[in-house]
Amino acid sequence: MKTAVITGASSGLGVDFLRAVVHNYPEIEEIWLIARRKERLEKLAEHYENVKIRAVGLDLAAEDSYGQLRELLEKEKPQIRILVNNARVCKSGSFGGRTLDELFMMVNLNVKGSTAVARLCFPYMSKGSIAVFTSSVSSFAPIAGQGVYSSTKSYLTYLGRALHEEWKREGIRVCVLCPGNMATEMNPIDVERASKSKIGKLPYLDTRKVAAETLKRAEKGKACYTPGRFYLAYKIAGKILPHSFMMKLNRL
Ligand SMILES: NC(=O)c1ccc[n+]([C@@H]2O[C@H](COP(=O)([O-])OP(=O)(O)OC[C@H]3O[C@@H](n4cnc5c(N)ncnc54)[C@H](OP(=O)(O)O)[C@@H]3O)[C@@H](O)[C@H]2O)c1
């Protein structure tokens, strides 16, 4: 069955990826939505009657979820036409101000979880499939105050770029999405915070447009997509300026 798999589908950008897949890919027969809050996924499924939606409740930061995903894939043998590897978590704040559990949760989900999803889904993808890896502008330079998150995002950007080259041989197109601010559960618009923090003053992207445009770029074979001129300029700065300078700019 022609299938789309979207992780982190219970809120924010993942919901807009679902919308974009439903509207732009009528040939997709089944969509798997993965996140911890299964009831949210089931509610979302109710909005779309013309496509089969499977709500898969998994905690991708937990080791046992990889076995569960493997079993489901082996049982259903989907033809994965679209993979959106999007579930992540961000806990900002000083390194010492976070517990080890919080730091490990970010590493487990953002690094281990996304690697597991890509590796487990790979055998079910084929020529013509696309894969999106949601990374972040945080991957362009280290960020003091977001050390673990920006490190995990830099891992994702590297992994996605490497797989873009590696999977070309199989005809699978991988696109790394590197967005800046988006008003989601992870980063809600907060007027009070915006007046105090640098990050809150930066432009917010339209998640609907980001999701739809990312799929288009992935279809065209683009390796990386950074939406918005401001963030593109930041990406270029990250390529030409030393990290020591970038870190003075981006310090939270
Ligand atoms: N918002 C921004 O400003 C921004 C900027 C740059 C990049 N990004 C990236 O954009 C992507 C989407 O984030 P978002 O902004 O849409 O944030 P969001 O609304 O908080 O969505 C995060 C999604 O990840 C899922 N998730 C979290 N922990 C999980 C776990 N342990 N196992 C499975 N799923 C888990 C959440 O679902 P459950 O809670 O139900 O599990 C949710 O569906 C992320 O990769 C994020 O890093 C966001």
PDBQT file of the ligand as one rigid body, heavy atoms in Angstrom, charges set to zero:
ROOT
HETATM    1  N1  LIG A 301       9.014  25.598  16.409  1.00  0.00    +0.000 N 
HETATM    2  C1  LIG A 301      10.184  26.089  16.066  1.00  0.00    +0.000 C 
HETATM    3  O1  LIG A 301      10.470  27.285  16.268  1.00  0.00    +0.000 OA
HETATM    4  C2  LIG A 301      11.188  25.216  15.376  1.00  0.00    +0.000 A 
HETATM    5  C3  LIG A 301      12.340  25.807  14.832  1.00  0.00    +0.000 A 
HETATM    6  C4  LIG A 301      13.244  25.002  14.171  1.00  0.00    +0.000 A 
HETATM    7  C5  LIG A 301      13.027  23.642  14.036  1.00  0.00    +0.000 A 
HETATM    8  N2  LIG A 301      11.893  23.099  14.589  1.00  0.00    +0.000 N 
HETATM    9  C6  LIG A 301      11.689  21.672  14.412  1.00  0.00    +0.000 C 
HETATM   10  O2  LIG A 301      10.411  21.428  13.848  1.00  0.00    +0.000 OA
HETATM   11  C7  LIG A 301       9.995  20.091  14.187  1.00  0.00    +0.000 C 
HETATM   12  C8  LIG A 301       8.562  20.085  14.632  1.00  0.00    +0.000 C 
HETATM   13  O3  LIG A 301       8.465  20.762  15.851  1.00  0.00    +0.000 OA
HETATM   14  P1  LIG A 301       7.269  21.750  16.142  1.00  0.00    +0.000 P 
HETATM   15  O4  LIG A 301       7.806  23.129  16.103  1.00  0.00    +0.000 OA
HETATM   16  O5  LIG A 301       6.113  21.382  15.296  1.00  0.00    +0.000 OA
HETATM   17  O6  LIG A 301       7.018  21.419  17.683  1.00  0.00    +0.000 OA
HETATM   18  P2  LIG A 301       5.840  20.662  18.432  1.00  0.00    +0.000 P 
HETATM   19  O7  LIG A 301       4.521  21.271  18.079  1.00  0.00    +0.000 OA
HETATM   20  O8  LIG A 301       6.251  20.652  19.855  1.00  0.00    +0.000 OA
HETATM   21  O9  LIG A 301       5.887  19.187  17.806  1.00  0.00    +0.000 OA
HETATM   22  C9  LIG A 301       6.801  18.209  18.226  1.00  0.00    +0.000 C 
HETATM   23  C10 LIG A 301       6.237  16.867  17.834  1.00  0.00    +0.000 C 
HETATM   24  O10 LIG A 301       7.171  15.861  18.239  1.00  0.00    +0.000 OA
HETATM   25  C11 LIG A 301       6.467  14.877  18.970  1.00  0.00    +0.000 C 
HETATM   26  N3  LIG A 301       7.319  14.278  19.987  1.00  0.00    +0.000 N 
HETATM   27  C12 LIG A 301       7.941  14.885  21.016  1.00  0.00    +0.000 A 
HETATM   28  N4  LIG A 301       8.577  13.990  21.782  1.00  0.00    +0.000 NA
HETATM   29  C13 LIG A 301       8.336  12.769  21.212  1.00  0.00    +0.000 A 
HETATM   30  C14 LIG A 301       8.712  11.448  21.543  1.00  0.00    +0.000 A 
HETATM   31  N5  LIG A 301       9.474  11.193  22.623  1.00  0.00    +0.000 N 
HETATM   32  N6  LIG A 301       8.305  10.419  20.746  1.00  0.00    +0.000 NA
HETATM   33  C15 LIG A 301       7.529  10.675  19.660  1.00  0.00    +0.000 A 
HETATM   34  N7  LIG A 301       7.155  11.907  19.293  1.00  0.00    +0.000 NA
HETATM   35  C16 LIG A 301       7.546  12.943  20.068  1.00  0.00    +0.000 A 
HETATM   36  C17 LIG A 301       5.305  15.625  19.629  1.00  0.00    +0.000 C 
HETATM   37  O11 LIG A 301       4.238  14.730  19.899  1.00  0.00    +0.000 OA
HETATM   38  P3  LIG A 301       3.908  14.083  21.337  1.00  0.00    +0.000 P 
HETATM   39  O12 LIG A 301       4.167  15.142  22.365  1.00  0.00    +0.000 OA
HETATM   40  O13 LIG A 301       2.465  13.702  21.198  1.00  0.00    +0.000 OA
HETATM   41  O14 LIG A 301       4.798  12.894  21.455  1.00  0.00    +0.000 OA
HETATM   42  C18 LIG A 301       4.917  16.564  18.509  1.00  0.00    +0.000 C 
HETATM   43  O15 LIG A 301       4.046  15.927  17.621  1.00  0.00    +0.000 OA
HETATM   44  C19 LIG A 301      10.997  19.617  15.246  1.00  0.00    +0.000 C 
HETATM   45  O16 LIG A 301      11.951  18.798  14.606  1.00  0.00    +0.000 OA
HETATM   46  C20 LIG A 301      11.672  20.896  15.717  1.00  0.00    +0.000 C 
HETATM   47  O17 LIG A 301      12.956  20.658  16.216  1.00  0.00    +0.000 OA
HETATM   48  C21 LIG A 301      10.969  23.844  15.250  1.00  0.00    +0.000 A 
ENDROOT
TORSDOF 0
